[in-house]
């Protein structure tokens, strides 16, 4: 009986992962098994049910009408099982298992990793699987347990969010650059300067500044240089490549060391949220809670300035 249940759940899991990833190869990689094992699990599930769930071609997998209905039922079953396991773990208060975390590249490395190191030291049974990207990942589709996002976290019914801090940004440049090119006294004078922009998905992002009544508005610059890595953008600014818009947590040490100087020509937007997001099905998981609580403790008392 237990073997049949195990086989059945294995088939359901393989089927759901295949649908979410679009291929047996990707599903197998996510599950940590071979492609053939994944395909056989789904085939046995179809044989047991007596229906075809997936139409297979050499390039894609497509749900049949029956497969679509069964897929929705499977999601509910797996969510209930996960919720039951999470509840049991929360009652035991055991922080264990693997936590898959996705972090923004620079903020994650400089600010979050020291916190995660402390959490890992206190919880020897907790394993961290950490990825870095500045794109917005799909937690459910990509199997992520927890993500940290800078700015608007977006809305999703299947996710829970908690603000862990806020960030501010400033317009700044190296004193040597300003000595050489002059200190702009107004926005209009920026046309005579080399502006640096952070590039995301190949496009330079505008600077976010305070408009009339304190509303946040984008200020579109004409950058001479665009850089797609936060720390590289800071390094370029410190080395005198131009004027940039940097988060205070990224620029703080260089401001204190007088390697950067604030250019006070626009009021910067304040209180940009930093948010932790996780699937509702992980809400009671101790491994999620312990990390979120640690991040809140580390970042919430003050605006991030690059040091505690």
N, C-alpha and C positions, 0 to 999 in steps of 0.2 A: 504493500500500500504506500509506504513512504517513498519507495523508489519511483512509483508512478507519479506521485505528487511532485517529486523533485524533477522528473522528466518533463512534466506538464509545465511547471514554472520556468524551467530552462527554455522550453519552446516559446512560451509567452515572452520572456525577456529577450530572446533572440529576435522574435518577430517585431517587438516594439522598437528595439535598437535599429533593426534593418529599415523600418519605416522612417525613423527620425533621421538616420544618416543617409538614406538613399541607396545603400549598397551593402552586400554581405561583407565585403572587405572592410569597410569603415566600421560596421557593427562589430565585427570580430576584433578589430583593434581596440574599440571602446571596452569590450568585454574581456579582453585578454585571452582569447581563444583563437583557434584557427578558422579560416574562412570556410573550410569544408565542414567543420563541426557546427558552425552557425547555420549554414545552409541545410544540413541534415536535421538540425533541431526544428527548423521551420517546416521542413518537409514532413517530419514525423507528426508535428502539430496539425498540419493540413490533413494528413492521413487519418489521424484520430478523430478530427472533426468531420471529415467527409466533405470538405469544401476547399476550393482554391482561394487562398487569402491574397496572394500576390501574383501578378502577371510579370513574368521575367523576360527581359530581353538582354542582349549582350551589353547594353549601355545603361539600363535603368531597371528599377523595380517600381511597379505601380499597383496600388491597392485595387482590388476588385470591389464591387458594391458590398459583398458580404464581408470582405476584409476591412472596409472602412468602419462598418458597424462593430465588428469584433475588436478593432483597434481601440475604439472609444471605450469599450467595456474593459479591455485589458489595462488601459491607463487608470481607470478607477480602481481595479484590483491591485495594481502595483502601488498606487498611492496609498491605499488602505494598509497594505502590508508595511510600507515604509513608515507610515504614521504610527503603526503599532510598535514597530521596532524602535522608533524614535522615542515614543512614550516610555517604553521599558527602559531604554538607556537613560532617559532623564530621571527616572525614579531611582536608578542605581547611582546617578551622579558620577558616572565613570567617563572621563574624557579620554577616548581612545578611538582607534581607527584612522582612516586617511581622510583628510580634509582638502578638497580641491579648491584652490583660491586663485582668482584672476585679479591682477593689479595693474594700474597705470604704470608705464615704464619708469619714469623718473621718480614720481611720488612714491611708487611702490618700493623702489630700491632704497631711496634715501630716508623715507619716513616710516613706512610700514614694516620693512624687514627687521629693523631693530626690535619692534614690538613683537613680531612673530618669533624672533629668537628667544625672547624672554618667556613667551607662552610655551614654546617647545621645551625649554629648560625645566619649566615647572610641571610639565605633563609628559613624562617619558613614554607613555603608550600612544601619544598622538603623533601621526605622521602627516607631514605637509607636502602637498603636490602643488607647486606654485608656478603660474604662468604669467607672462607680462605682455600686455598689448595696450595700445591707446585707442583701439577700436571698441565699439560697444558689443560685447559678446551676448549671445543668447544662453542664459544659464541652463534652461531646461534642455534645449537641443544639444548643447555641448557638454552636458553633465558636470557643470560647475556648482559647487556647494555654496560659495560665497564670493562676491565681487565687490570691489571698492570703485566708486565712480566719482569723478570731479565734475561739478556743475550740475545741471538739471539731470536727475536720475531717471526721468521718464516714468511712465506709469504702466503697470502690468498686473493684472488681477491675480496671477499665480505667484507673485513675489511679495516679500515683506521688506520694508526699508527702514533703516534707522540712521539718523544723522549722527556722524561720529566727529564732526568738526566743521570748520569753515576756513576758507582761504581768501586772502586779499592779494591783489597784484599792483605793481607799480611800474611807471615808466622810468627807465634808468639807462645809464651809459657809463663807460669808464671815464674817470677824470681826464686821462690823457687824450681821449677822443674829444671831449668837450673843450679842453684847452686848445686843441688843434682846430676844431671846426666851429667853436663858439657854442654858447648855451642858448638854446631856443627859448624865447620868452612867450611864445604863443603857438597855437596849433598850426597857424598859417606858415610859420617858419620851418615846419618839418619838411617842406618840399625842398629845402636846401640841405637836408641831412640824409644820411644813409639809415633807413629804417630796417629793422630785422623783424621777421614774422615767423611764428610757429606754424608749420605746415601740417595739416591733417588730411589724410586721404588725397594728398597731392595738391591741396588748396590752402593758401595762406589764410589764417583765421584773423578776423578783425580784433581790435582791442576793445574790451568791454569797459565803458566809462559811465559815470553818473550824468544823466541829463537833467532837464528841468524837473523840479519836484522830487528829485532823488531817484527817478526811474532809471533803470539800466538800459543803455543803448549801445549798439555796436558802433565803433569808430573805425571806418575803413581806411587803411593806409595804403600807400603805394610802396611796397617793400623793395629794397634793392636786392636783399638776400632773404631766402626762405630756408628754414632749417626744421627738420621733422623730428628732432630729438631734444627734449627739454634741457638736459645737461650740456649738450653741444651748443644750444642756443645761449645758455649762460656763459659758457667758455668763450664763445665768439664775442659776446658783449664785453666781458672782462678784458679780452685782448684787443678791444678798440675797433671792432668791425662796424659798430653802429649803435643806434638807439633801439632798445627792445622793451617789451612789456612782459615782465617776469613775475611769477608768484613769489610772495615774500618768503615762503619756506625754501624756495630755490635760491633766492638772492641774499638771504639774511647774513650769512657768514661773510660774503663779499662786501656787503654794505658796512658791516661792523669793521671789517679790515680796510675800509676806504678804497677798495678795488672797484667799487661801483658807487655811483652818485645818483640820487633821485632827481629826475627832471620834472618839476612840478607845474606842468602846463595843462594837465587835464585832471579833474577829480576822478580817481579810480573807483570802479564799482567795488562794493564791499560785500562781505558775507556770502560768497559763493559757496554753496553747500558741498560737503564731502560726505558721501552716503555709502553705507554698507547695505547690500541687497542679498537676499537668499530666498530660495523657494519656500513656499508655505509648508511643504511637506517636511522641511528640515527645521521647522520653527522651534521645536523643543529639544533638538539635538545638543547635548552638552558641548560637543566639539565646535559647533557654530557659536553658541552662546559665549564660551570662554574667550574666543578670539574677538567677537564683537565688543564684549565688555572691556577687554584690554585696550582696544582701539579707542573706545569712548573715553576711558580713563586717561589715555595718553594725549588725546587731541582736544577734548572739549573745553577744558578750563580756560584756554586762551586761543586766540587766532594763531594758526600755525606760522611760526617764524623761522622754522628750520632747526630749532632746538627746544628742549623741554624746559 
